Amino acid sequence: MTSPVALVTGGSSGIGESTARALLAKGFVVYAVARRVDRMASLSDLGVHTFAMDVTDDASMVAGIDRIIDEQGRIDLLVNNAGYGSYGAVEDVPIDEARRQFEVNVFGLARLVQLVTPHMRVQESGRIINISSIGGKFYEPFGAWYHATKFAVEGFSDSLRMELRPFGIQVVLIEPGPIRTEWNEIARDSLLERSGDGPYASYARHAHGVMERFDEPSRASTPEEVADKIVKAALAKRPAARYPVGRGARTITTSRDLLPDRVFDEVVSRTYGTR
């Protein structure tokens, strides 16, 4: 039997790196891509195919998919993991930075879907796993642009699941809660860079402290836990539409579903000090 072929974006660290390792261990032929190939040397040593891909560069994405098809003749699994969070008050975040978050978190993801879908459609099989976040289900101050991208990924994926079902292609959402990766540090540092001075300063510094605490082992899960859930979604005969994963993920998403907006606003405001 031919080994299934997987592409994992954002493979240079965190969830992407752990997912590439986990899929390889399950017998997949794995391609891991990121902008910095040097950071994927340990994956390459294991037998993962690594090369550079920038999900904001169309030519880079087209060339990457063409390479996989040329070398393997098929692609069975796309794990759209590349993404980042840039925080700050809406008033303070330059609109170009907001656009870049959408380019990376939404449009890069969507373009790769466009590129792999014709091959999966011909195969009459395939699976697309989009890494969303519990941030696509709830909200917090200073994360408006990031949350907007993840809300978009949720809606995009739900619609896509309906479109591709007749062709044997399954679409799954993974919704991590707090995870111990460099994501949190990048997000909270950008918050202070954008809003650490000026009218939002005291609130931003309080929120920075809250985000720091979410890196504590008692509050955050590991990238390996997310990777295990991704593998489960990749191998399930009938995968669920979405998989919350990590400490507090299901509690937060359930709370958002059950609590009225005013009550949920109060909970978030108390947490982040914006009452």
C-alpha positions as CSV (number, residue, x, y, z in Angstrom):
1,M,0.0,0.0,0.0
2,T,1.3,3.5,-0.9
3,S,2.1,5.6,2.1
4,P,-0.2,8.7,2.4
5,V,1.4,12.0,1.7
6,A,1.1,15.0,4.0
7,L,2.0,18.7,3.9
8,V,2.4,20.6,7.1
9,T,2.9,24.3,7.0
10,G,4.6,26.3,9.8
11,G,6.8,23.3,10.4
12,S,9.8,25.1,11.9
13,S,8.6,25.0,15.5
14,G,5.8,24.3,17.9
15,I,2.6,22.6,16.7
16,G,3.9,22.2,13.1
17,E,7.1,20.6,14.1
18,S,5.4,18.2,16.5
19,T,2.8,17.3,13.9
20,A,5.4,16.5,11.3
21,R,7.1,14.2,13.7
22,A,3.9,12.5,14.8
23,L,2.7,12.0,11.2
24,L,6.0,10.5,10.2
25,A,5.8,8.1,13.1
26,K,2.4,6.9,11.7
27,G,3.8,6.1,8.3
28,F,3.0,9.3,6.3
29,V,5.4,10.7,3.8
30,V,5.7,14.1,5.4
31,Y,6.6,17.5,3.8
32,A,7.2,20.2,6.3
33,V,7.5,23.8,5.1
34,A,8.3,27.2,6.6
35,R,10.1,30.3,5.7
36,R,13.3,29.3,7.6
37,V,14.6,25.9,6.4
38,D,17.5,25.9,8.9
39,R,15.1,25.6,11.8
40,M,13.8,22.3,10.3
41,A,17.1,20.5,10.3
42,S,16.1,18.1,13.0
43,L,13.0,17.1,11.0
44,S,15.1,16.6,7.9
45,D,17.4,14.3,9.9
46,L,14.4,12.1,10.7
47,G,13.4,11.8,7.1
48,V,10.8,14.6,6.8
49,H,11.1,16.4,3.5
50,T,11.7,20.1,4.2
51,F,11.8,23.1,2.0
52,A,11.1,26.9,2.2
53,M,7.5,28.1,1.6
54,D,6.1,31.6,2.3
55,V,2.3,31.5,2.6
56,T,2.2,35.2,1.6
57,D,4.0,34.4,-1.7
58,D,1.8,32.8,-4.3
59,A,4.7,31.6,-6.5
60,S,6.3,29.9,-3.4
61,M,3.0,28.0,-2.7
62,V,2.5,27.0,-6.3
63,A,6.0,25.8,-6.6
64,G,5.7,23.8,-3.3
65,I,2.6,22.0,-4.3
66,D,4.0,21.3,-7.8
67,R,7.1,19.8,-6.2
68,I,5.1,17.4,-4.0
69,I,3.0,16.2,-6.9
70,D,6.1,15.8,-9.1
71,E,7.8,13.7,-6.4
72,Q,4.9,11.7,-5.0
73,G,2.2,11.9,-7.6
74,R,-0.5,12.7,-5.0
75,I,-1.2,14.6,-1.8
76,D,-3.5,13.1,0.8
77,L,-3.4,15.5,3.8
78,L,-2.9,19.3,4.1
79,V,-2.3,20.6,7.6
80,N,-2.7,24.4,7.4
81,N,-0.8,25.3,10.6
82,A,1.2,28.5,9.6
83,G,-0.1,31.5,11.5
84,Y,0.8,34.0,14.2
85,G,-0.8,36.5,16.6
86,S,0.0,40.2,16.6
87,Y,-1.7,42.0,19.4
88,G,-2.4,45.6,20.3
89,A,-5.3,48.0,20.5
90,V,-7.2,48.4,17.2
91,E,-6.4,52.1,17.3
92,D,-2.6,51.3,17.5
93,V,-2.1,48.4,15.1
94,P,-1.1,49.7,11.7
95,I,-3.6,48.5,9.0
96,D,-0.7,47.0,7.1
97,E,0.0,44.7,10.0
98,A,-3.7,43.8,10.2
99,R,-3.6,42.9,6.5
100,R,-0.5,40.8,7.1
101,Q,-2.2,38.7,9.7
102,F,-5.0,38.0,7.3
103,E,-2.5,37.2,4.6
104,V,-0.8,34.6,6.8
105,N,-3.7,33.3,8.8
106,V,-6.5,33.3,6.3
107,F,-5.5,33.9,2.7
108,G,-2.4,31.8,2.7
109,L,-4.4,28.9,4.2
110,A,-7.1,29.5,1.6
111,R,-4.7,29.6,-1.3
112,L,-3.1,26.3,-0.3
113,V,-6.7,24.8,-0.2
114,Q,-7.2,26.0,-3.8
115,L,-3.9,24.4,-4.9
116,V,-4.4,21.0,-3.3
117,T,-8.1,20.6,-4.0
118,P,-7.9,19.7,-7.7
119,H,-5.5,16.8,-6.9
120,M,-7.6,15.5,-4.1
121,R,-10.7,15.8,-6.2
122,V,-9.1,13.7,-9.0
123,Q,-8.1,11.1,-6.3
124,E,-11.7,11.3,-4.9
125,S,-10.1,11.4,-1.4
126,G,-8.1,13.7,0.8
127,R,-8.3,15.6,4.1
128,I,-7.7,19.2,4.9
129,I,-7.0,20.1,8.5
130,N,-7.1,23.8,9.3
131,I,-5.5,24.9,12.6
132,S,-7.9,27.4,14.1
133,S,-8.0,28.3,17.8
134,I,-10.4,28.7,20.6
135,G,-9.7,32.3,19.6
136,G,-12.1,31.6,16.8
137,K,-14.9,31.1,19.3
138,F,-14.4,33.8,21.9
139,Y,-12.7,37.2,22.2
140,E,-10.4,39.3,24.3
141,P,-9.2,42.9,24.4
142,F,-6.2,43.8,22.2
143,G,-6.6,40.6,20.1
144,A,-9.2,42.0,17.7
145,W,-7.2,41.3,14.5
146,Y,-6.0,37.9,15.5
147,H,-9.5,36.8,16.6
148,A,-10.9,38.2,13.4
149,T,-8.6,35.9,11.4
150,K,-9.6,32.8,13.4
151,F,-13.3,33.6,13.2
152,A,-12.7,33.8,9.5
153,V,-11.0,30.4,9.5
154,E,-13.9,28.9,11.3
155,G,-16.5,30.1,8.8
156,F,-14.3,29.4,5.8
157,S,-13.7,25.8,7.0
158,D,-17.4,25.1,7.7
159,S,-18.4,26.3,4.3
160,L,-15.5,24.4,2.7
161,R,-16.6,21.2,4.4
162,M,-19.9,21.3,2.7
163,E,-18.4,22.1,-0.7
164,L,-15.9,19.3,-0.8
165,R,-17.9,16.5,0.8
166,P,-19.3,15.3,-2.6
167,F,-15.8,14.8,-3.8
168,G,-14.6,12.6,-0.9
169,I,-12.5,15.4,0.7
170,Q,-13.0,16.0,4.4
171,V,-12.3,19.2,6.2
172,V,-11.5,19.4,9.9
173,L,-10.9,22.2,12.3
174,I,-8.4,21.9,15.2
175,E,-9.1,24.5,18.0
176,P,-6.2,24.7,20.5
177,G,-6.4,26.4,23.8
178,P,-3.3,27.9,25.5
179,I,-0.2,26.1,24.2
180,R,3.4,26.5,25.3
181,T,5.0,27.7,22.1
182,E,6.7,30.9,21.0
183,W,3.3,32.1,19.7
184,N,2.3,33.6,23.1
185,E,5.6,35.4,23.6
186,I,5.3,37.0,20.1
187,A,1.7,38.0,20.7
188,R,2.2,39.6,24.1
189,D,5.4,41.3,23.1
190,S,3.7,42.9,20.1
191,L,1.0,44.1,22.5
192,L,3.5,46.1,24.5
193,E,5.2,47.3,21.4
194,R,2.0,48.7,20.0
195,S,0.1,49.8,23.1
196,G,2.6,49.7,26.0
197,D,2.5,53.5,26.0
198,G,-0.3,56.0,25.6
199,P,-4.0,55.8,26.6
200,Y,-4.1,51.9,26.6
201,A,-0.8,51.4,28.5
202,S,-2.1,50.3,31.9
203,Y,-4.7,47.9,30.4
204,A,-2.1,46.6,27.9
205,R,0.4,45.9,30.7
206,H,-2.3,44.1,32.7
207,A,-3.2,42.0,29.7
208,H,0.5,41.2,29.1
209,G,0.7,39.7,32.6
210,V,-2.4,37.6,32.0
211,M,-0.9,36.3,28.7
212,E,2.3,35.5,30.6
213,R,0.4,33.4,33.1
214,F,-1.1,31.3,30.2
215,D,2.4,30.0,29.6
216,E,2.5,28.3,33.0
217,P,2.4,24.4,32.8
218,S,-0.7,24.3,34.9
219,R,-2.6,26.5,32.4
220,A,-1.1,25.5,29.0
221,S,-0.7,22.3,27.1
222,T,2.2,21.1,24.9
223,P,2.5,21.2,21.2
224,E,2.7,17.4,21.3
225,E,-0.9,17.2,22.7
226,V,-2.1,19.2,19.7
227,A,-0.1,17.0,17.3
228,D,-1.8,13.9,18.8
229,K,-5.2,15.4,18.1
230,I,-4.2,16.3,14.6
231,V,-3.1,12.7,14.0
232,K,-6.4,11.5,15.4
233,A,-8.2,13.8,13.0
234,A,-6.0,12.6,10.1
235,L,-6.6,8.9,10.7
236,A,-10.3,8.8,11.8
237,K,-12.6,7.1,9.4
238,R,-15.3,9.7,10.1
239,P,-13.5,12.7,11.7
240,A,-15.5,15.3,13.7
241,A,-15.9,18.7,12.2
242,R,-13.8,20.3,14.9
243,Y,-11.6,19.2,17.8
244,P,-11.0,21.5,20.8
245,V,-7.7,20.6,22.4
246,G,-5.7,21.6,25.4
247,R,-6.4,22.7,28.9
248,G,-9.5,24.8,29.2
249,A,-10.3,24.6,25.5
250,R,-13.6,22.8,25.7
251,T,-14.6,24.7,28.9
252,I,-14.0,28.1,27.2
253,T,-15.8,27.2,24.0
254,T,-18.8,25.7,25.9
255,S,-19.0,28.8,28.2
256,R,-19.1,31.0,25.2
257,D,-22.0,29.0,23.7
258,L,-23.9,29.0,27.0
259,L,-23.3,32.4,28.5
260,P,-25.1,35.6,27.4
261,D,-22.9,38.2,25.8
262,R,-23.2,40.5,28.7
263,V,-22.1,37.9,31.2
264,F,-19.2,36.7,29.0
265,D,-18.1,40.3,28.5
266,E,-18.0,40.7,32.3
267,V,-15.9,37.6,32.7
268,V,-13.4,38.6,30.1
269,S,-13.2,42.2,31.3
270,R,-12.5,41.1,34.9
271,T,-9.8,38.8,33.6
272,Y,-8.0,41.4,31.5
273,G,-8.6,44.4,33.8
274,T,-10.7,46.4,31.3
275,R,-13.8,46.9,33.5
